[in-house]
Amino acid sequence: MNDLPCLRRAALRALCERDPAAKSAQATALHEGFERFALDPALALEEPADVPGRPALPRLVEPRQVPTRSPFTLAGRAALLHAVAHIEFNAINLALDAVWRFAGMPPAFYRDWTRVAAEEALHFGLVRAHLQSLGHDYGDFEAHDGLWLMTQRTAGDALARMALVPRTLEARGLDATPPMQEKFRRAGDDRAVAILDVILRDEVGHVAVGNRWYRWLCAQRGLDPIAHYPELTERYQAPRPRPPFNHAARLAAEFTQAELLALEQQA
């Protein structure tokens, strides 16, 4: 067992990788070769200065500076797909970050997040290939960094990370994806609709991972998951819930009816 490479070190190396294709390949290899790594959950790792690794482009700007584009033009569809690709690229990073950063978790935690990283890599590849078919590539448009900023804010607490990244920011994707699919459908882009079907299916599972580990960590600390959640959103300045919610997808992602009611009230 001691001769096996360390999973968490490998996740950190993948996180630091700048090339999106190489990062995706490394994330996939972690998941597919999970049994060939040593977990070393108690190992303390030092954060390098170049976290996360990312290409020189896209240029990152404030969210309000990213222009809204119409999906009914080729450039507008490409810009919208680019925004999805950027989310998926950041999602690879946040899953890899969960694997290396949070020591002392059960083996299932690391298995879950390596699977999430591999699925996010698949999503990124699908969106990027479609973007390339439209004559563009990842990096051609400006993007914002909201998902990674919350990942940074919650770096010191696994419970806050589970609460505010997968089950808050990523859960918003469950609500936003069907309306986005309708835009692409009306624009005649059936390939984009099909790719978003894959992403929505898998994101239900990713949000469920966040929900399960959030509740597990709350139980470890004697906290009520519903009562504690608004405290976390306030402390870490997370975005408020934004209805309408995709109730079917959120229930499939293991939100309870009581949690959905609390989100409606918080909104």
Protein Blocks (a to p, Z undefined) as FASTA:
>chain_A
ZZpccfklmmmmmmmpmblklmmmmmmmmmmmmmmpcfklmbccdddfkbccddfbdcdd
dfklpccddfkbfklmmmmmmmmmmmmmmmmmmmmmmmmmmghiafklmmmmmmmmmmmm
mmmmmmmmmmmmnopaehjaccdfklmmmmmmmmmomklmmmmmmmmmmmmmmmmmmmmm
mmmmmnopaklmmmmmmmmmmmmmmmmmmmmmmmmmmmmnopafklmmmmmmmmnopacd
dddddfklmmmnopafklmmmmmmmZZ
